[in-house]
């Protein structure tokens, strides 16, 4: 058993680690999940400037991704609809309506220039064997911007999940510039569907946001939804509105969807209903407003880590300088190599060193003759000298090229190489300044891209939303009835309607014996034939309603008055205005009224009745005792 348990534990841990690192959670360095990285790698390998059938891209990617064509195709469509790194041709679905893409054999794609500039650099990319060992795939791309913030991500792994919201790419690049310059910055989410967002609880990427649709309410009898909240489609929005109508929470005449390349959902309101009073109800009862919890979990150095937006920006600002330094040093090395060969080539041809090999009979003698011929030009050749590989390169120069050799052109090319090396050295001394110029160049290119029709400007408006009182927007359309003859109360009782209420309201029942309680609304419930008051238990309304109770103490027979306000309660718990055993003579809620007490006739008792003004007595707490009205034994009380 112990062996089996250890086997299961080991296999489960391996599975959990695989799902977390290699499927569900994006990597901090390039912001991609493995399937996205493999798709881009395939597009880079296939790149010839032309569009490729998505089916062919999927087939090529299957060399690297072991989970089948369906998962690759779906991931490619999602990545392409982000608009940044894959250029589309054909029907890739509609992010507004939720319609799916055409079959992979009908649509085409290719990598964008931005993708090549941000990701593609084979000499700086580490490669490993693919799952079957036949090919090489990248471990991570050397990404120059925080892609994970630009695209956003969502994934559920074993025991953890990530929810990263997308941000505006230009704002991300500006934030990266600020981080490089040591300035403060803030970043807010920006969604492709537009809409409105409240970021007051965003907490730098690990809190929550509230998103809303954008309405056009210029017509008082019509509401048009122009932009969608993130995570919704026109289909889901319309379904939520129809559900609210069926539940009686909204009154509309009709709803029509005219969405094409832009969102347009028209809601015509019912007679007597206007747009101003309907907007809040749409936010409360439909998908027009949603709360999204975010969790910025990424893979960093092969471990899942929760980071903040600020931390990711600062990390990528440092990473950008590292990548650019490596690129410059690699280019400098290549240019130095090129300059060295061009120098050897110029001396070899210009000084006619090739003539020295005409009399040589062995390969070794030829090599020695060439090397010896460069001895007088040691200062120009430099400390590197002339290697055997250099000699091989020179000996492979064709005669035609030697005869047509242009000395001036060769010298000009070498001057260009030297100028570029000098420029690279300047960049390396001020790598931060070079990184800032690189980011500015990327920003200008993005603004000019046709797929960013608005120049890359923000689509989602940031603001603070006022909290909507659900009770205020809930329709008061439930009739509460009470049948005195049977003692039943509810919405399905055949008695007389006592009030109109909403599903959130509670019912206050005050009985003639002075007891009271607060209950939920039911279709039919027995409360007794002695109910004196049945109505809505609203704390604000009851705080202004003074209950006046006149009761008789059964031991002394004296009358007491109690005036109080109901301020709180526990649901379904029975309370009493009067002491135990007291006999209630009168209950009323009017502020000012008079009542008369009639006393029991007794010898030498001349005054048999007496009038009082209720407003003359102070309002006390609901648990306080009553005020005695008279020492005489009371018989009855009546209001007048």
N, C-alpha and C positions, 0 to 999 in steps of 0.2 A: 504493500500500500504506500509506503514511504517513497519507493521508487516512482510509482505512478504519479503521486502528488508532486514530486520534484520535477518530473517530466512535464506535467501540465503547467506548473508555475513557470518553468523555463520557456516553454512554448508561448504561453500567454504574454510574458514580458517581451519576448521577441516580436510577437504580433503587435502589441501595444506600441513598442518603439517604432516599428515599421510604419504603422498608421499615422503616428504623430509626426515623424520626420519626413516620410517619403510619400505622403498622400494628402493629408488634410491641412497642414499648417504651412504657410509660406515662409521662406527664408528671409532673414533680415537683409542679407547682402544684395540680392537681386530682386526681392519682392515677389518671387514666383514659386508656385507649387511645382513639383517634378513634372507633371504632365504639361504644364505651360512652358516650362524650360525646354522640354523635348520637342514641343511643337515649334518653338522659335528656332531651335537648333536645326530641325528639319528644313524650315523655310530658308535659313541661311545656307544650308548645304545645297538646296535646290535652286537657289537664287540665280536667275539669268536675266533679270529685268522684266520678265513677262509674268502674267498671271498663271497660276497653277490650279487645276481642279482640286477642290478640297478633298475629294476622294483619293487623289494621288498623294496629297500631303499626309492624309491619315494613314495610307498604306506605307509611306516612307517612315512615318513616325512609329509605326508598329515594330520597327527594328529596335527601338529604344524603350517603348512603353509596353509592359507585359499584361495590360488589362483590357485589351480588345479595342475594336474600332469605334464602338458606340461612345465610350468614355472620352476618346480622343476627339471625335467629331463634336460632341457637346461642349467640351472645354474650348475647342478652337472657335466655335461660334460665340461663346461668352467672351473670350479674349478679343475676338475681332470687333465685337460690339462696344468694347471700351474705346475704340477708335484711335488708340495711340500707336500700336505696334504692328497691326495687321491691316492692310488695305483690302477692302472688300469689293467684290463685283458679283451682283446677283442678289437674290432675296435671302438675307441673313436674319429674317424675322423682324419683329417690331417690339422695341423695349417698352413702348407705351401700351400697346394692346395685349402683349404677351403671346402674340402669334409666333409659332416656331419657324425655323429656317427651312428652306427647300432642301431636298435630298443632296448629300455631298457631291453627287455626280453632276449637279446642275449649277453649283456655285463655285466661284474662284477666289483666290486670295494670293497675296504676296507680302513679304516683309516691307514695312515702311522705312524710309531713310532715317527716321527718328530711332527706330528699333536698332538699326545697324550702328548708329552713332552712340547709342546708350549702352548696348549690350555687346556688340560684336568686336572681339579682338582675340583671335585664336592664339596668338603668341603669349597673351597674358592669362589665358583660360586654362584651368587644370582639367584634364580629361581622365575618365576611368572607363573600364570595360562595361559594355552594356550587359543586360541581364543574361544574355546567352553567350557572351564573350566574343561575338563576331565583329562588334563595332565599338567605337569610342563615343562617349557622350560627356557633356560638360558636367562637372560637379556643381559649379556656380558660375554665372556670368559676372564679369567685373562691371557691374552697373554703376553708372555715374550719377544717378539721381535716386532718391528714395521711392522706388516704384511701388512699394507696399502701401504708401500713403496716397499715391496718385490713383491707383486702381481700386484700392480697398480689397478686402478678402473676407470670406466666410467659410468655416469648416468645423466639423465635429470629429474629434479623434476619440481615443479611449481615455475617459476620465478628464478630458479638457476640451475646450472649444475656443474658437477665435471669431471675433466679429469686428472687422476694421472698416470704417467708413471711408469712402473715396473723398479726396480733396482736390481742389482746383490745381492743375499742374503748374500754372504760372505763379500762383501763390506759394506752392511748395518750393519752386525754384527761387523765389524772392526770399523765402524763409531760410533756404540753404545759403544764399548770399549773405543774409544777416548773420547767420551763425559763423560764417567764415570771417566776417568783419567784427565779430564780438559784440554785435548789437542784439537787442531784445526783439522777439518776434512772437506772434500768435497765429495759430492756424485753426480754421473752422471747416467743417465738412462742406462739400459741394457735390450735388447729385446731378446725374445726367438728365433726370426727369424734371429738374427745376423745383418748384414749390417753395415752401417756407420752412425755416428750421429755427428752433429755440435751443441755443447752446449753453444756457445758464448753468446746466449741470453736466457739461461735457467732460470736465475734469481731465483735460489734456489727453483724451482718448480712452479713458477707462471709467466713464460714468454712463450717462444716457442723454439722448436728445429727443425732442418732440418735433415731429415733422407734420406739415399740413399741406393740403392742396391749395392752389391759388384760384380764387373765385373772381368772376366778373359779375358784379351786382349793379351795373348801371341801369338795368331794367328792374323795377320793383316787383314785377310779376315773373321774372325769369332769372335763374342763376346758371352761369356757364362756367364749368371747370376748365381752366386754361392750362394748368400745370398740376402734376401728380406728386403726392408725397412719396419719398423713397421707399421702395419695397412693394408698391402697389401697381396694378395695371388698370386700364379702363374697365376691363371685364370684372375684376375683383371689386372696384369702386362701385360700379353699377349694381352688382349683386348685393353689396352691403346696404346700398340705398333702398333697394327693393325689399330687403329683409326688414329694414326699419319702417317702411311703409306698411308692410303686412302686420307688424307688431303695433301699429297705431302711433308710432313715435313721430312720423312725418306725414304731411298731407301734400301730395303732388298730383298734378294732372297727367303728366307724361314725362318720360326721360328718353332722350335720343343721343346716340353716339355718332358724331361726325368726324372722329379722329382719323387722320391720315399721317402726314409728316409732322403735324402738330396736334396737340390734345385739344379736343372740343367736345365736351359732354354737356348737352343742354337739358336743364331741369325746368319744366314749366310747372308753376305752382297752382294749387287748387284755388277756387274762389274764396276770397276772404283771408288768404294767406299771402304774406309779403316776404320779400327776400331778406330784409333786415332781421326779422324774427326767426328765419329758417337757418341762417348761416351757423349760429351756435349749435343748433340741433344736429346739423350735418357733421360738425366737428365731434360732438359727443357720441352720436349713435352710429356713425359710419366710419369707413376707412379713410375719410378725408383728414382725420388726425390720428396719428399713431405715436406711441412711445417706443424708442429703440434703445436697448441696452447694448453698450459696446465694451469689448474686451480686447485690448491690443496685445495679443499673444503671437509671438514669432519664434522662429528657430534661430538661435544665435550660437555659433560655435558648436552646432550639433545638439544643443539643449533648448527645450522650450522655455522662453522667458517672457514675462509681462513687462512691456516697456511703455513709455509715454511718447506722445507725438514729438515733444521737445527733444527727448533723448534720441529718437530715431533721426531727426534732422541733424543734430550735432554729430551723431555717429557717421552719417553719410557725408557731412561736410569734411570730416577728417578722411574718410575713405576716398572722396573725390581727389584730394591732394595726393594721396598715395598712388591712386591709379594713374593720374596725370603725370606724376613723377616717373613712374615705371614706363609709361608710353614715351615720354620725352627721352629718357635714358636709352630705351630700345631704339628709338629713331636716331638718336645721336650715335649710338654704336653702329647702326647700319650706314649712316652717312660717313662716319670715319672710315669704315671698311670700303665704302664706295670711293671716297676721296683717295685713299691709299692705292686702290687699284687703278683709278684714273691717273694718279701721279706716276705710277709704274708704267702704265700704258703710254703716257705722253713721253717719258724719258726713253722707253724702249723703242718707240717709233722715231721720235724727233732726233735722238742721238744715235740712231741706227745700230743699237745694240744687237738687233737680230742678225746683223751681218757676221757677228762673231761666231755664230753657230754653223755657218756654211761649211767650215773645214773640219768640224767635229764628227767623229764616227760612232760614238756611243752615247746612249741616253744620259749617262752620268756626266760625260764630258760636256754635253750640251747644257745641262743644268748648271754645272760649275762655270761655264763660259758666261751664261746669263747673269749669274750672281756676281761674278767678277766684274762684269760690265757696269754694274750699278755702284761699285765701290767709290768712284769719283763723285757720285751724287748722294752720298750718305746724308748730307744735311737736309736735302729735299725729301728723301725717303723717310727720315725720322728714326727714332729709336727702335721701331718695330722691325726694321730691316726687310730683307726679301726672303721669304720662306719657299720651300719646295712647292707648296700649293700655289703661291704667287707665280712661280715659274711656269707651272702647268697651265695656269690661266693665260699667261702671256703667249705661250707657244700655241694656244688654240685660236689666237686671233687670225682670221683669214687674210690672205694676201690682198684681196680686193679692198678690205677695210684699211690696210696699211697704205695702199697706193692712193686711196681717196681721203686719207686722214686730214682733218681740218684743225690745224694747231690753234687758231684763234677761237674756234668754236669750243674746243676742248678746254682751253684756258677759261673761257666764259662760264662753262658748266662747272668747273672746279671752283670758281669764284662764288657762284651761286650756292654750292654745297657749303663752302666756308661761311658764307653769310648766314645760311640756315643754322649751322652749328653754333655760330655766335649768338643767334637769336635764341636757340634752345638753352644755351648757357645762361642767358639773361632770364629766361622763364624759370629755370631751375633755382636761380637765386631769389626770385620773387614768385614762388609757386602759388601763394594765396592770390596774388594779383592775376596770375594766369588762370586760376580756377574761376575767379570772378568774371573774367572776360569770356571764358568758355560758357559759363552759365548765361551770360548776356547774349551770346551767339545762339544758344539753344532757344532762349526766349523769343528772339527775333524770328527764328525759323518756325517755331510753333505758331506765332501770330500770322505767318504767311501761309500756313498749310490750309488747303481748301476744306479739309474735313472739319476744321474748327471754324464753322461759318460765322461765329460771333467773335473771332479773333482770340479765342481761348478765354473770354471773359467769364466771370462767375455767373452761374445759372440759378443757384438757390439763394434766396434772400434771407439774411440773418436778422433775427429780431427776438424780442421777448414776448411771450404769449400771456395774456391775462387768463387766470384760471376761471374756467366756466363752471358755474353752479349747476349741477346736473338737475336739481329739483326745479330750477327756474326755467329750464328749457324743456322739461318733461310736460307733455300735454296732460291737462286735467280732464281726462275723458272717461274715468271709471266712476259709475254711480254707486254710492253706498246706500243700501236700503235697510230699514228696520221695521219689523212687523210686531207691533205691541201685542197683538192678539196671541201670537205663537211664541214670542220672545226670541225669534231668530234674526240675525243680522248678517249681511254679506252682499256680494255683488249679484248673486243669483236668487235672491229672496224676492218674493212677490209683493213685498210691502212698499211703503212710501219712501221715495228717495230723500235722504236727509242731507247729503252733500255730494259734490263731485270732487274726485281726488285723483292722484297719480299712483303709479305702482310703488313709489318710494314713500308715500305717506303712511302714517300709523293712525290708529283709531283710539280716541279717548272715550271711555264709557263711564259715566257717572250714574250711580244708582240712587234711588230715593232714600235708601238707608244711610247715605253718606259715604259709601265705599266707592272707590274709583280704581281703574287700571288702564294701561295702554296695551293694545294688541295689534298684531298684523291683520291685514285685510284677507279674508277668505271668501270663497263663494257662498258658504252657508255655515253659520256657527251660532249656537245657542248662548245667549247672554242674559236671558230672563225677561219677564214681562214688566219688571219694575225699573227699567232704565229711564233716568230723567234726562240725560244728555248723551247724544251720540254724535261725534264730530271728529275733525282732523286734529291729531295731537302734534301741533307745530310749536316748538319751544318759543319762537319769537312772538307768535300770536298769543300763546298762553301766558307769556310773561306780562302781557298787558291786560289780561282778563282776570278780574278780581271775583273770587267765589265768596259769596256771603251765605253762611249757614246758621240758621237759628235752630237750636236743639234743646231738648228737655232732659235734665238729669233725672234718672229714674228713682234715685234714692231720696233726693230732697224735693223733687218736683219743680225746681227752679228753672228758669229759661236762661240760656246763654247764647251769645252771638260770637261768631268767629269769622274774620275776614282774612283771606290769604290768597297767595298766588302759587300755581304749580310751576316749579322751576326745573324739576328733574324727576326721573323715574327709572325703574328697572322693568324691562319688558315682561308682561304677563304676571307681574307681582301686584297683589291687591293691597291697596292702601285705604285709609279711612280719615275723613275730615274730623270726625268726632270721637270722643273717648268710647271705649268698649261699653256696650249696654245703653248708650244714650239713644234717645228717640228724636229723630230729625223731624222738625216741624215745617221748615221752609228752606229752600235752596234757590239762589238767584245769582245772576252775573251782571246785573245792571249796576252802574256806578252810583247812581242816586235814586233811591226809592224809599218809600215809607212802608212800615208794616205795623200791625196792631196785634197785641197779645191779649188774649181773653183768659181771665183767671178763674180758677174753680171757686164757686160760691162757698163762703164760710161765714159763721156768725161774726158780727161786727166788722165785716169786710165791705166797705162802702164803694171802693173803686174796683169794678169788675173787668175793665179793659184799659189798655194804655198803648199809646202810639209812640213809635221811635223812628228816627231817620238813620238809615244804614250808613250813610256817609259820615256820620258823626263819630264812628268808631274806627280806631286805628287798624291798619293792615299789619298783621303779624306773620311770623313764619308758619309754615304748614304743620309743624310739629308742636306749636305752642297751644296752650289751652285757651278756651273761649273766655269772654268777658261776661260776668253775670249781669243780666238785665234787671232782675227784680228778685226779692226774697219770697215773693208769693208763689204759690203753686199754680203753674200755668196749665191751661186746659187746651188751647190751640193758638195758632198764629196765622195771620192772613196778610197778604200784600195789597196795597191800594195806592 
